[in-house]
Amino acid sequence: MPAITASLVAELRAKTDAPMMECKKALTEAEGDIARAEEILRVKLGNKAGKAASRVTAEGVIAATVNGSTGAIVEVNCETDFVTKNDSFLALVKSCAELIASHDPADVAALSALPLSQDGFGPTVEDVRKGLIGKIGENMAIRRFKRYAGGGQLASYLHGTRIGVLVEFTGDEVAAKDVAMHVAAMKPKALATSDVPAELIEIERRVAAEKAAESGKPAEIVAKMVDGSVQKFLKEVSLLNQTFVKNDKQTVEQMLKEKATKVAGFTLYVVGEGIEKKVDDFAAEVAAQVAAAKAQ
């Protein structure tokens, strides 16, 4: 039996995009025959698992679960909207949310290692994910999650499967649900102005400074214009200062005070937010193929 070298493992990984250890196991089983090892991986991971693993997952589903004061929200991505309606994919996302709430994994890797059996795949979440990639023929990835277990009340809101909100609060449940719906609609960046990330404020300050400089006004006036723009921005992106979507005569903070309710925090997930989607240029692809054919 030939030696299973690192270069042989790397070659198989490049062809299949399978995990390194899986490649080594397949090569060992195939006694170093790379073609046979590739077949073994295709059987184990699915015919399309290797190719799918390199594709962009900008679609997906948000799921949330609440059980008393413990809850979780998770985003699992796939390649196309078609798969977001697949029952097996939806079952995986639902199971992920429940596992996060009950097991408190530290990160996606820890979640992926938790026990799960579905559709004949298992015994871990990662095994189910890889199995479904092969079965469905699309890449899918657990992107992010947030767990709450601080003893407060929780309210969730899902706008279809693409926008999800989890709100931690004390007080009126109806008011908290309204806040969750407001967050989904208005997409605040933080709970209060003091919580807005410094990098966002700095970006807004730079933009405001450039705009104000074009006015030709004295430096002291420009400085006031910049400060005014930043303060306006802070109110627009902080939940408590936003105008309540159900009553434009009051802010969210005023509505909550009226309902004797306090919000401690929230999480908003929008599917694919921040992921650069691949835009196929069919004409350019055809032109490239024609050029390549002429060059041969």
LOGUNU-817417 format. One record per residue (C-alpha): residue number from 1; x, y, z. Coordinates in Angstrom, 2 decimals. Each point is the difference from the previous one (the first is absolute). Example, Ala and Ser with C-alpha at 12.3 -4.5 7.8 and 13.67 -1.06 7.14 Angstrom:
<rs>
[r 1; [12.30; -4.50; 7.80]]
[r 2; [1.37; 3.44; -0.66]]
</rs>
This chain:
<rs>
[r 1; [0.00; 0.00; 0.00]]
[r 2; [1.48; 3.38; -1.00]]
[r 3; [0.64; 2.60; 2.69]]
[r 4; [-2.84; 2.48; 0.61]]
[r 5; [2.04; 3.18; -0.38]]
[r 6; [-1.05; 3.52; 0.86]]
[r 7; [0.20; 0.97; -3.66]]
[r 8; [-2.36; -2.86; -0.95]]
[r 9; [-2.47; 1.09; 2.66]]
[r 10; [0.26; 3.61; -1.21]]
[r 11; [-0.61; -1.08; -3.60]]
[r 12; [-3.18; -1.87; 0.96]]
[r 13; [-1.18; 2.91; 2.13]]
[r 14; [0.53; 2.38; -2.94]]
[r 15; [-2.10; -2.24; -2.24]]
[r 16; [-2.85; -0.62; 2.45]]
[r 17; [0.18; 2.82; 2.59]]
[r 18; [-0.63; -2.66; 2.64]]
[r 19; [1.47; 0.42; 3.53]]
[r 20; [3.67; -0.96; 0.32]]
[r 21; [-0.57; -2.91; 2.37]]
[r 22; [-2.79; -1.39; -2.20]]
[r 23; [2.40; 0.09; -2.97]]
[r 24; [2.64; -1.88; 1.96]]
[r 25; [-2.52; -2.65; 1.11]]
[r 26; [-1.25; -0.44; -3.57]]
[r 27; [3.55; -0.36; -1.36]]
[r 28; [0.81; -2.55; 2.68]]
[r 29; [-3.12; -1.98; -0.86]]
[r 30; [0.83; 0.24; -3.72]]
[r 31; [3.61; -1.06; 0.65]]
[r 32; [1.32; 3.20; -1.53]]
[r 33; [-2.12; -0.13; -3.18]]
[r 34; [-1.11; 3.63; -0.34]]
[r 35; [-2.76; -0.76; -2.53]]
[r 36; [-1.46; -2.65; 2.29]]
[r 37; [0.36; 2.34; 3.00]]
[r 38; [-1.98; 2.65; -1.87]]
[r 39; [-2.77; -2.53; -0.59]]
[r 40; [0.00; -0.91; 3.70]]
[r 41; [-0.38; 3.65; 0.94]]
[r 42; [-2.82; 0.49; -2.48]]
[r 43; [-1.86; -2.91; 1.51]]
[r 44; [0.58; 1.27; 3.51]]
[r 45; [-0.60; 3.71; -0.57]]
[r 46; [-2.22; -0.06; -3.06]]
[r 47; [0.79; 0.48; -3.67]]
[r 48; [-0.32; 3.76; 0.19]]
[r 49; [1.48; 0.66; 3.43]]
[r 50; [3.50; 0.82; -1.23]]
[r 51; [-0.98; 2.49; -2.68]]
[r 52; [-2.75; 1.53; 2.14]]
[r 53; [2.33; 0.72; 2.90]]
[r 54; [1.72; 2.84; -1.88]]
[r 55; [-3.16; 1.86; -1.00]]
[r 56; [-1.36; 3.13; 1.64]]
[r 57; [-2.81; -0.45; 2.52]]
[r 58; [-1.82; 3.34; 0.03]]
[r 59; [-3.55; -1.32; 0.32]]
[r 60; [-1.31; -1.81; 3.04]]
[r 61; [-2.34; -0.11; 2.96]]
[r 62; [-0.27; 1.63; 3.42]]
[r 63; [-1.49; -2.09; 2.82]]
[r 64; [-0.71; 0.86; 3.62]]
[r 65; [-1.13; -1.94; 3.03]]
[r 66; [-1.12; 1.18; 3.44]]
[r 67; [-0.52; -2.16; 3.08]]
[r 68; [-0.67; 2.15; 3.04]]
[r 69; [2.99; 2.27; 0.58]]
[r 70; [2.23; -2.02; -2.34]]
[r 71; [-0.02; 0.55; -3.72]]
[r 72; [2.12; 0.04; -3.13]]
[r 73; [0.05; 1.39; -3.52]]
[r 74; [2.08; -1.45; -2.83]]
[r 75; [0.77; 0.64; -3.67]]
[r 76; [0.77; -2.93; -2.29]]
[r 77; [0.89; 0.84; -3.59]]
[r 78; [-0.38; -1.77; -3.34]]
[r 79; [0.56; 0.94; -3.62]]
[r 80; [-3.50; 0.51; -1.41]]
[r 81; [-3.43; 1.01; 1.21]]
[r 82; [-1.32; -3.34; -1.24]]
[r 83; [1.77; -1.88; 2.79]]
[r 84; [-1.45; 2.29; 2.70]]
[r 85; [-3.32; -1.78; -0.61]]
[r 86; [1.48; -3.50; 0.26]]
[r 87; [-1.40; -1.89; 3.01]]
[r 88; [3.32; -1.67; 0.83]]
[r 89; [1.86; 3.31; -0.04]]
[r 90; [-2.68; 1.64; 2.16]]
[r 91; [0.16; -2.91; 2.45]]
[r 92; [3.77; 0.46; 0.34]]
[r 93; [-0.39; 3.71; 0.73]]
[r 94; [-2.72; -0.66; 2.59]]
[r 95; [2.15; -2.64; 1.70]]
[r 96; [2.95; 2.41; 0.10]]
[r 97; [-2.08; 2.62; 1.82]]
[r 98; [-1.21; -2.55; 2.54]]
[r 99; [3.49; -1.40; 0.58]]
[r 100; [1.43; 3.48; 0.54]]
[r 101; [-2.66; 0.77; 2.61]]
[r 102; [0.42; -3.29; 1.86]]
[r 103; [3.78; -0.57; -0.25]]
[r 104; [1.54; 3.52; -0.08]]
[r 105; [2.76; -0.71; -2.56]]
[r 106; [2.89; 2.47; 0.04]]
[r 107; [0.14; 0.46; -3.78]]
[r 108; [-1.01; -1.51; -3.34]]
[r 109; [2.67; -2.70; 0.32]]
[r 110; [-1.38; -1.08; 3.38]]
[r 111; [-3.56; 0.02; -1.37]]
[r 112; [1.13; -2.10; -2.97]]
[r 113; [1.38; -2.63; 2.38]]
[r 114; [-3.27; -0.43; 1.92]]
[r 115; [-1.96; -3.25; -0.46]]
[r 116; [-2.66; -0.03; -2.73]]
[r 117; [-1.49; -2.64; -2.28]]
[r 118; [-2.21; 0.90; -2.96]]
[r 119; [-0.86; -1.43; -3.42]]
[r 120; [2.27; -2.95; 0.67]]
[r 121; [2.99; 2.24; 0.72]]
[r 122; [1.83; 0.47; 3.28]]
[r 123; [1.10; -0.31; 2.72]]
[r 124; [0.88; 3.73; 0.17]]
[r 125; [-1.36; 3.25; -1.39]]
[r 126; [3.01; 0.19; -2.33]]
[r 127; [-0.67; -3.49; -1.33]]
[r 128; [-3.63; 0.94; -0.71]]
[r 129; [1.10; 3.21; -1.71]]
[r 130; [2.47; -1.82; -2.25]]
[r 131; [-2.53; -2.73; -0.72]]
[r 132; [-2.63; 2.53; -1.07]]
[r 133; [2.52; 1.77; -2.24]]
[r 134; [0.37; -3.24; -1.90]]
[r 135; [-3.72; -0.82; 0.05]]
[r 136; [-1.27; 3.44; -1.04]]
[r 137; [2.97; 0.99; -2.15]]
[r 138; [0.63; 3.43; 1.49]]
[r 139; [2.52; 1.34; 2.43]]
[r 140; [-1.37; 1.04; 3.39]]
[r 141; [1.69; 1.58; 3.00]]
[r 142; [-0.89; 0.89; 3.56]]
[r 143; [0.96; 3.67; 0.06]]
[r 144; [-0.78; 1.45; 3.43]]
[r 145; [-2.18; -0.29; 3.09]]
[r 146; [-0.84; 1.73; 3.26]]
[r 147; [-1.23; -1.59; 3.21]]
[r 148; [-1.81; 1.69; 2.88]]
[r 149; [-0.25; -1.49; 3.48]]
[r 150; [0.35; 2.97; 2.31]]
[r 151; [-3.24; -0.47; 1.88]]
[r 152; [-1.96; 2.67; -1.85]]
[r 153; [-3.10; -0.50; -2.12]]
[r 154; [0.41; -0.64; -3.71]]
[r 155; [-2.08; 0.91; -3.03]]
[r 156; [0.71; -1.12; -3.55]]
[r 157; [-1.23; 1.12; -3.40]]
[r 158; [0.65; -1.58; -3.38]]
[r 159; [-0.86; 1.84; -3.19]]
[r 160; [-0.34; -3.04; -2.23]]
[r 161; [3.31; -1.83; 0.25]]
[r 162; [2.31; 2.82; -1.12]]
[r 163; [-0.18; 2.39; 2.97]]
[r 164; [0.07; -1.05; 3.63]]
[r 165; [0.03; 1.91; 3.28]]
[r 166; [0.43; -1.07; 3.61]]
[r 167; [-0.69; 2.56; 2.74]]
[r 168; [0.93; -0.31; 3.69]]
[r 169; [-2.36; 2.00; 2.24]]
[r 170; [-1.91; 0.35; 3.24]]
[r 171; [-3.61; 1.12; 0.06]]
[r 172; [-2.78; -0.22; -2.55]]
[r 173; [0.26; -2.85; -2.51]]
[r 174; [-2.13; 1.74; -2.64]]
[r 175; [2.19; 3.11; 0.16]]
[r 176; [3.13; -2.16; -0.36]]
[r 177; [-1.48; -1.77; -3.02]]
[r 178; [-0.73; 3.42; -1.52]]
[r 179; [3.62; 0.97; 0.59]]
[r 180; [1.18; -3.17; -1.74]]
[r 181; [-2.18; 0.86; -3.01]]
[r 182; [1.32; 3.58; 0.08]]
[r 183; [3.60; -1.26; -0.02]]
[r 184; [-0.73; -2.19; -3.02]]
[r 185; [-1.45; 3.00; -1.84]]
[r 186; [2.40; 2.80; 1.03]]
[r 187; [3.19; -2.03; 0.54]]
[r 188; [1.65; 2.02; 2.80]]
[r 189; [3.73; -0.46; 0.53]]
[r 190; [-0.08; 0.18; 3.80]]
[r 191; [-2.32; 0.25; 3.00]]
[r 192; [1.04; 3.53; 1.05]]
[r 193; [2.19; 2.73; -1.48]]
[r 194; [2.78; -0.92; 2.42]]
[r 195; [0.06; -3.53; -1.44]]
[r 196; [0.53; 0.96; -3.65]]
[r 197; [3.36; -1.48; -1.12]]
[r 198; [2.83; 2.54; -0.14]]
[r 199; [0.94; -1.02; -3.55]]
[r 200; [-3.48; 0.88; -1.26]]
[r 201; [0.15; 3.38; 1.69]]
[r 202; [3.41; 0.68; -1.51]]
[r 203; [-1.22; -0.85; -3.49]]
[r 204; [-2.98; 2.30; 0.42]]
[r 205; [2.24; 2.77; 1.32]]
[r 206; [2.29; -0.25; -3.03]]
[r 207; [-2.90; 0.10; -2.42]]
[r 208; [-1.56; 2.96; 1.81]]
[r 209; [3.33; 1.84; 0.05]]
[r 210; [0.43; -0.39; -3.76]]
[r 211; [-3.51; 1.25; -0.66]]
[r 212; [0.35; 2.93; 2.39]]
[r 213; [3.36; 1.02; -1.48]]
[r 214; [-1.68; 0.46; -3.38]]
[r 215; [-2.23; 2.71; 1.47]]
[r 216; [2.90; 2.46; 0.16]]
[r 217; [-1.06; 1.17; 3.47]]
[r 218; [2.46; 0.96; 2.77]]
[r 219; [1.74; -2.83; 1.88]]
[r 220; [-1.99; 0.53; 3.21]]
[r 221; [-3.29; -0.24; -1.93]]
[r 222; [1.21; -3.11; -1.82]]
[r 223; [0.85; -1.62; 3.35]]
[r 224; [-3.53; 0.69; 1.29]]
[r 225; [-1.50; -1.38; -3.21]]
[r 226; [2.02; -3.20; 0.41]]
[r 227; [-1.01; -0.42; 3.65]]
[r 228; [-3.63; 0.58; -0.93]]
[r 229; [0.15; -2.65; -2.73]]
[r 230; [1.58; -2.53; 2.34]]
[r 231; [-2.61; 0.60; 2.70]]
[r 232; [-2.78; -0.40; -2.56]]
[r 233; [1.58; -3.25; -1.17]]
[r 234; [0.24; -1.34; 3.57]]
[r 235; [-3.70; 0.60; 0.59]]
[r 236; [-0.93; -1.62; -3.30]]
[r 237; [1.90; -3.23; 0.66]]
[r 238; [-0.64; -0.50; 3.73]]
[r 239; [-3.16; -1.96; 0.81]]
[r 240; [-1.19; 2.04; 2.97]]
[r 241; [0.24; 3.28; -1.93]]
[r 242; [-1.72; -1.21; -3.16]]
[r 243; [-3.56; 1.06; -0.76]]
[r 244; [-2.26; -2.93; 0.85]]
[r 245; [-1.37; -1.59; -3.17]]
[r 246; [-3.50; -0.37; 1.45]]
[r 247; [-0.23; 3.58; 1.26]]
[r 248; [2.03; 2.78; -1.63]]
[r 249; [-0.82; 2.30; 2.91]]
[r 250; [2.31; -1.80; 2.42]]
[r 251; [3.39; -1.65; 0.13]]
[r 252; [0.54; -3.65; 0.87]]
[r 253; [1.32; 1.11; 3.38]]
[r 254; [-3.18; 1.98; 0.69]]
[r 255; [-2.19; -2.93; -1.02]]
[r 256; [1.90; -2.36; 2.30]]
[r 257; [-0.25; 2.40; 2.91]]
[r 258; [-3.74; 0.25; -0.58]]
[r 259; [-0.22; -3.79; 0.13]]
[r 260; [2.30; -0.31; 3.04]]
[r 261; [2.39; -2.11; -2.06]]
[r 262; [3.79; 0.01; -0.30]]
[r 263; [2.07; -1.49; -2.81]]
[r 264; [3.41; -1.31; 1.03]]
[r 265; [1.19; -0.94; -3.46]]
[r 266; [-0.89; -1.41; -3.39]]
[r 267; [1.46; -1.97; -2.89]]
[r 268; [-0.96; 0.63; -3.61]]
[r 269; [1.01; -2.39; -2.77]]
[r 270; [-0.67; 0.62; -3.69]]
[r 271; [0.83; -2.89; -2.32]]
[r 272; [3.16; 0.55; -1.98]]
[r 273; [0.70; 3.41; 1.52]]
[r 274; [3.60; 0.89; -0.76]]
[r 275; [0.58; -2.99; -2.30]]
[r 276; [1.07; 0.95; -3.49]]
[r 277; [-2.20; -1.84; -2.47]]
[r 278; [1.50; -1.32; -3.20]]
[r 279; [-1.58; 1.58; -3.08]]
[r 280; [0.42; -2.16; -3.05]]
[r 281; [0.76; 1.84; -3.24]]
[r 282; [-1.11; -2.54; -2.59]]
[r 283; [1.15; 2.05; -2.98]]
[r 284; [3.48; 0.44; 1.48]]
[r 285; [0.19; -3.71; 0.83]]
[r 286; [-0.87; -0.98; -3.59]]
[r 287; [2.51; 2.52; -1.39]]
[r 288; [2.71; -1.43; 2.24]]
[r 289; [-0.77; -3.54; -1.16]]
[r 290; [0.12; 1.08; -3.68]]
[r 291; [3.33; 1.77; 0.55]]
[r 292; [1.40; -3.08; 1.72]]
[r 293; [-1.12; -2.23; -2.86]]
[r 294; [1.66; 2.28; -2.58]]
[r 295; [3.25; -0.03; 1.95]]
[r 296; [0.25; -3.78; -0.17]]
</rs>
